[in-house]
Structure formats: structure tokens, C-alpha cells
Amino acid sequence: MRPCLLTVLLTTMIFLSSACNHQRDAPHENVTEYEKVRLVMTANGTDLGIETLTARRFSKLVSEASGDNVQIEFYPNDELTGGNTNEAVRSLTEGTVDLGAYVSGTMSLLDPCLEVATIPWSFANYREARQVIDSTGGKFYEKVLAEYGLVYLGSTHNAMRQLSNNRNPVRTPDDLRDMKIRVLGGEVYRRFFSALGAKPVTLGWSELNIAIRQGVIEGQENGFFLMHSGHLNEIQKYMTVWNYLYENYLFVINRKTFDQLAPKTQLLLREKMREACEWSRDYLETEEKKIRAQFVADGLQIVDLTPEELALFKERVHPLREKLKETYGAEACNAFCIDMEKNFNEDDHK
């Protein structure tokens, strides 16, 4: 998108949001009805992304509950900023865009502590992540985001990240030695696989499928949902389920926009976002179980690490975990119960 066109589009969004935010029936507002307001929401996911599915369900719930008075205009793929995710986050803090949905790693552009939950093995499974984030973790997100002019509305899963490759089954750290593994650009991912003796390679998602087919990359790490959408199970032989890292989406609204809304509308947005996030969490967990069964039926060899095998990996990356805990600080780690023993025995993927 050209800069001039982008400016016009963003300016238009500001005008629409501002104008609609003040369309109230004052001074004799009918308390049985919601104010008429149109809000603009952005995300960088595709039409099939879990954040997109969540945002669209949220929009539908809000519209239905308000009698179509409160409308959410949703734009995926960072359309409003020409695909520029960093610019989209800035637009949220400035109020050019009202609402947004981005992974914690992306939101950490504002504050590194927002990425604390990605410390390897912070959570054993999705159930544990839900419990922590819906209590002390969510309160921490709310506190930090408030410093940047954002109101935290909710969180949903992106993925418990697993490992797949074409070289050999992975049960011990030695099985990863010198394996070329595609990772995201974040420091945690690179340092994690380097600590295990692998060779992490930063590569864009659009390039991954071809790189695996050509043998440039031997393995990759992602959740079941994204692996399935990218057809990676069709070109990988082995998969190790180890839930080594949890990643989630944060749903936020600009503080100034939020404060201009009637209290009834504010409550509506909070309630329907929680409802949408709970739906999408359940949806992703259910879909992953179906996808796992399909992977097995299609011939993908899946390895579930035993507690003893998993302990070897955790021991190898222990120095990295300690360094990351020091980086994010005690308040962040305590909020996400990073140092607490885990007592959840059920495997989410079985």
C-alpha cells in the first residue's frame, strides 16, 4: 500500500471511529439500548488464523447482543497498515485503530515482559495456561499494557509448539545434533535450539514448505493447527510432542477509545471478548486432537516424550531458562507461576 493511500485510509478510520464514538442519545439516553458506535479492529492473521476466527466471533457476538448498535469492522492481514505489523501496533497505541489481536511476541515490541510466558516449559499444557492467564497472568498483561494506552480484553491460544523433522525420531537432545530447524526470528527460539545442539535457521513462513522439500531445512517447530493448515504433515516424517513453548494472542483496545464508550458498552466488549476467547480456546484444543489423529492415519510418526525423556531436554536448557527469568524479572515470572511445580498429568494431545 502506498504511503499516501495509507495516510488517507488511517485518517478515515480515525474520523469514523471518533464520529461514531460520540453518537449517543444524550441527554435522555434510553438505558435499554446500546449506543450506536462503530469500532475498527486489526490483526495480522489470515482468514483461517485462530485470531481471525476469534475476532469475527467477537464481532458477531457484540452485534447480536447490542441489536446491531455496536459494530466491529475487522481487517485481517494487517490490511490497514499495508502488512506492516509494527505499524499496526503503533496505530493501536495512538488510537488510529481501535482494537487489535497480536501474539505476545509481537506485543513485546512495546514491553519485553509481555513475552514472559514463552519461557520454555512455562506451562505443561493448555489447561494450565488457561488457569494462569485467567488469573494472575491476565492481571499482569492488564497492568503492563495500560502503560502503553491499551486495555487488555482477553487472551486465546496460538499454540503449544511441537517439533517435526525428516531426519530421525527425536527422543533425546543428541537426536537434534546439527539438525537444521526453521525457527521464528525471536531470540528465545534461536537460543533454545542452539542449547540443544541444533542449527536454528530463521526463515519466513511462506518459504518453509519449499525449503523442507528441497532439503535446505530438516525440521520446524509449530503447533498442530498451523502445521495442518500449511500441509507440513505431508512433507515431514517424524513429530515430537513436547509442548516446549506456549504462545498466545492478546486482544486489546485503545484506552482513549474505551473511555469514550458508555459503561454498558465497555462491559459488553469485555464480556463478549471473554466469551469469544473461551470459544476459540475450546475450538483449537478440539481441532488439535482431530488433527493429531489425522496425522497418525496419514503415516506421520509421532513421539510422545516420557517424563524421564523430557527431563533431559529441560536440564539442557536450564541455564537459558534462568537467564530469561532474570531478563523478565520476578514480578513477571511470579505472575505466570514460572517457578511453581506443575501437577497436571493429563496429556492434552492424547
C-alpha positions in Angstrom: 0.0 0.0 0.0 1.4 3.4 -0.9 2.2 5.8 1.9 -0.3 8.5 0.7 -3.1 5.9 0.4 -2.3 4.5 3.8 -2.5 8.0 5.3 -5.9 8.6 3.8 -7.2 5.3 4.9 -6.0 5.7 8.5 -7.3 9.2 8.7 -10.7 8.0 7.5 -10.7 5.3 10.2 -9.9 7.9 12.8 -12.8 10.1 11.6 -15.3 7.2 11.6 -14.2 5.9 15.0 -14.3 9.3 16.6 -17.6 10.3 15.0 -19.3 7.1 15.9 -17.9 7.1 19.4 -19.9 10.2 20.1 -23.2 9.1 18.6 -25.1 8.8 21.8 -28.6 9.6 22.7 -27.8 12.4 25.2 -29.0 13.7 27.4 -32.0 11.4 27.5 -30.3 8.1 26.7 -32.5 5.0 26.6 -30.8 2.7 29.1 -32.4 -0.3 27.5 -30.5 0.2 24.3 -26.8 0.4 23.4 -25.2 3.5 21.9 -24.6 3.4 18.1 -20.8 3.0 17.6 -18.5 1.6 15.0 -15.1 0.3 16.0 -12.2 -0.7 13.8 -10.2 -3.9 14.6 -6.9 -5.2 13.1 -4.9 -8.4 13.2 -2.1 -9.9 11.1 -3.6 -13.3 10.8 -5.0 -14.8 7.6 -8.7 -15.7 7.1 -8.0 -19.1 8.7 -5.9 -17.9 11.6 -7.3 -18.5 15.1 -7.1 -14.8 15.9 -9.2 -14.1 12.9 -11.8 -16.7 13.8 -11.9 -15.3 17.4 -12.2 -11.7 16.2 -15.0 -12.5 13.8 -16.9 -14.4 16.5 -16.4 -11.5 18.9 -17.8 -9.1 16.3 -20.8 -11.3 15.8 -21.5 -11.7 19.5 -21.2 -7.9 20.1 -23.5 -7.1 17.1 -26.2 -9.6 18.2 -26.1 -8.6 21.9 -26.4 -4.9 21.1 -29.1 -5.1 18.5 -26.6 -4.2 15.8 -25.9 -0.8 17.5 -22.3 -1.7 18.3 -20.4 -2.7 15.2 -16.8 -4.1 14.9 -15.2 -3.7 11.5 -12.4 -6.3 11.3 -9.4 -6.2 9.0 -7.1 -9.2 8.9 -3.6 -9.5 7.3 -2.7 -6.0 8.7 -4.6 -4.5 5.8 -4.9 -1.1 7.4 -1.1 -0.7 7.6 -0.1 -2.4 4.3 1.0 -5.6 6.0 3.3 -3.7 8.5 2.7 -5.3 11.9 4.9 -2.9 13.8 3.0 0.0 12.4 -0.3 -1.7 13.3 0.8 -2.0 17.0 1.8 1.7 16.9 -1.6 2.6 15.5 -3.3 0.8 18.4 -1.3 2.7 21.0 -2.1 6.0 19.2 -5.8 5.3 18.7 -5.7 5.3 14.9 -7.1 1.8 15.1 -9.5 0.9 18.0 -8.9 -2.8 18.7 -6.3 -5.4 17.8 -5.2 -9.0 18.2 -1.5 -9.9 18.2 0.7 -12.6 19.7 2.6 -11.8 22.9 5.8 -11.8 21.0 4.6 -9.1 18.7 3.2 -7.1 21.6 6.6 -7.4 23.3 7.7 -4.6 20.9 6.1 -2.4 23.5 7.5 -4.1 26.5 9.7 -7.3 26.5 8.0 -8.6 29.7 4.8 -9.3 27.6 6.7 -12.3 26.2 7.4 -13.9 29.6 5.0 -16.8 29.0 7.2 -18.0 26.1 10.0 -19.1 28.5 10.3 -22.8 27.6 8.1 -25.1 29.5 6.3 -22.3 31.4 3.1 -24.4 31.0 2.7 -28.1 30.7 -0.5 -28.0 28.7 -3.3 -25.7 27.6 -5.4 -26.3 30.7 -2.6 -24.9 32.9 -2.1 -21.9 30.6 -5.8 -21.1 30.8 -5.8 -21.2 34.6 -2.7 -19.0 35.0 -3.6 -16.4 32.3 -7.1 -16.1 33.5 -5.9 -15.1 37.0 -2.5 -13.6 37.8 -1.2 -13.7 34.2 -4.1 -11.7 32.8 -3.7 -9.1 35.6 -0.1 -8.7 34.6 -0.9 -8.2 31.0 -3.5 -5.6 32.0 -1.0 -3.7 34.1 1.8 -3.6 31.5 -0.5 -2.8 28.6 -2.1 0.1 30.5 1.3 1.8 30.5 1.1 2.0 26.7 -2.5 3.3 26.4 -4.1 -0.1 25.9 -6.9 -2.0 27.7 -6.4 -5.8 27.9 -9.6 -7.6 27.0 -8.6 -11.2 26.7 -6.3 -14.0 25.5 -6.6 -17.1 23.4 -4.3 -19.9 22.3 -1.9 -19.6 19.4 -0.2 -23.0 20.0 1.7 -25.3 22.2 4.6 -25.7 19.9 5.9 -29.1 18.8 8.8 -30.4 16.6 8.7 -32.1 13.3 11.6 -33.3 11.0 12.6 -35.6 8.2 15.9 -36.9 9.6 15.1 -39.1 12.6 12.7 -39.5 15.6 13.7 -37.1 18.4 13.7 -38.5 21.9 17.0 -37.1 23.3 18.9 -33.8 22.9 21.5 -35.8 21.0 18.9 -36.6 18.3 18.9 -32.9 17.5 22.6 -32.5 17.0 23.4 -30.3 13.9 19.7 -30.6 12.7 18.7 -27.6 10.6 15.5 -26.4 12.1 13.4 -23.4 10.9 12.6 -21.0 13.8 10.9 -17.7 14.2 13.1 -14.6 14.4 12.8 -14.3 18.2 15.8 -14.7 20.5 14.2 -17.3 22.6 13.7 -19.7 19.7 17.2 -19.4 18.4 18.9 -19.8 21.8 16.6 -22.7 22.7 17.6 -24.9 19.8 21.2 -23.8 19.9 21.3 -25.0 23.5 20.1 -28.4 22.3 22.9 -28.7 19.7 20.6 -28.0 16.7 21.2 -25.4 14.0 18.3 -22.9 14.0 17.6 -21.1 10.8 15.4 -18.0 10.7 13.0 -18.4 7.7 9.7 -16.9 6.7 6.6 -19.0 6.8 6.0 -18.6 3.1 9.4 -20.1 2.4 9.2 -23.0 4.8 7.4 -25.6 2.6 9.8 -25.2 -0.3 12.8 -25.2 2.0 11.8 -28.5 3.5 11.1 -30.1 0.1 14.5 -29.0 -1.2 16.3 -30.3 2.0 17.5 -26.9 3.0 15.6 -27.3 6.2 15.3 -30.7 8.0 12.7 -29.7 10.7 10.5 -27.0 12.1 8.5 -26.2 15.2 4.9 -25.2 15.3 1.5 -26.3 16.7 -0.7 -28.9 15.2 -3.2 -26.3 13.9 -0.7 -24.4 11.9 1.2 -27.5 10.7 -2.1 -28.8 9.3 -3.0 -25.5 7.6 0.4 -25.4 6.0 0.3 -29.1 4.9 3.6 -29.7 6.7 2.5 -33.2 7.8 2.6 -34.2 4.1 6.3 -33.4 3.8 7.6 -34.4 7.3 8.2 -37.9 8.6 8.6 -37.5 12.4 7.0 -35.4 15.1 7.9 -35.0 18.7 5.1 -33.8 21.1 6.8 -31.9 24.0 4.8 -28.7 24.5 8.1 -26.9 24.8 6.7 -23.4 24.3 3.3 -21.8 24.7 2.2 -18.8 22.6 -1.0 -16.8 22.8 -2.8 -13.9 21.3 -3.6 -10.7 23.3 -6.8 -8.8 22.4 -6.6 -5.1 23.3 -8.5 -1.8 22.8 -7.1 1.7 22.8 -7.7 3.3 26.2 -9.0 6.6 24.8 -11.4 4.8 22.6 -12.5 2.6 25.5 -13.0 5.6 27.9 -15.3 7.3 25.4 -17.7 4.4 25.4 -20.7 4.2 27.7 -20.1 1.9 30.7 -22.7 -0.5 29.3 -20.8 -0.8 26.1 -17.5 -1.3 27.9 -19.0 -4.1 29.8 -20.4 -5.6 26.6 -17.0 -5.6 25.0 -15.3 -7.3 28.0 -18.0 -10.0 28.3 -18.1 -10.8 24.6 -14.4 -10.9 24.3 -14.1 -13.4 27.2 -16.8 -15.5 25.5 -15.1 -15.4 22.1 -11.7 -16.3 23.6 -13.2 -19.2 25.6 -14.9 -20.5 22.4 -11.7 -20.3 20.4 -9.6 -22.0 23.1 -12.0 -24.9 23.1 -12.1 -24.9 19.3 -8.4 -25.0 18.9 -7.9 -27.7 21.5 -10.6 -29.9 19.9 -9.2 -29.4 16.4 -5.7 -30.3 17.5 -6.9 -33.7 18.8 -8.6 -34.3 15.5 -5.6 -33.2 13.5 -3.3 -35.4 15.6 -5.5 -38.4 14.8 -5.4 -37.5 11.1 -1.6 -37.1 11.2 -1.2 -40.6 12.6 -3.7 -42.0 10.0 -1.6 -40.4 7.2 1.6 -42.0 8.4 3.3 -39.3 10.4 5.3 -41.0 13.2 4.5 -39.2 16.4 6.7 -39.4 19.5 5.3 -38.6 23.0 8.2 -38.0 25.3 8.1 -39.7 28.7 8.7 -37.6 31.8 12.2 -39.0 32.0 13.0 -38.1 28.4 11.5 -34.6 28.8 13.7 -34.1 31.9 16.8 -34.4 29.7 15.7 -31.6 27.5 14.8 -29.4 30.4 18.1 -30.0 32.0 20.0 -29.0 28.9 18.1 -25.6 28.6 18.0 -24.9 32.3 20.7 -22.2 32.0 18.7 -20.5 29.3 15.5 -20.6 31.4 17.4 -19.0 34.3 18.7 -16.3 32.1 15.3 -15.5 30.6 13.8 -15.4 34.1 16.4 -12.8 35.1 15.7 -10.8 32.0 11.9 -10.6 32.5 12.1 -10.2 36.3 10.5 -11.6 39.4 7.2 -9.8 39.0 6.6 -11.1 35.5 7.7 -14.7 36.4 5.6 -14.8 39.6 2.6 -13.6 37.7 2.9 -16.6 35.4 3.9 -19.1 38.1 7.1 -19.8 36.3 8.8 -21.3 39.4 5.9 -23.4 40.6 5.8 -27.2 40.3 3.4 -28.5 37.7 0.9 -31.1 38.8 -1.2 -31.6 35.6 -1.0 -35.2 34.5 -3.3 -35.4 31.5 -1.7 -35.1 28.1 -3.8 -32.5 26.1 -2.9 -34.3 22.8 -3.9 -37.8 23.6 
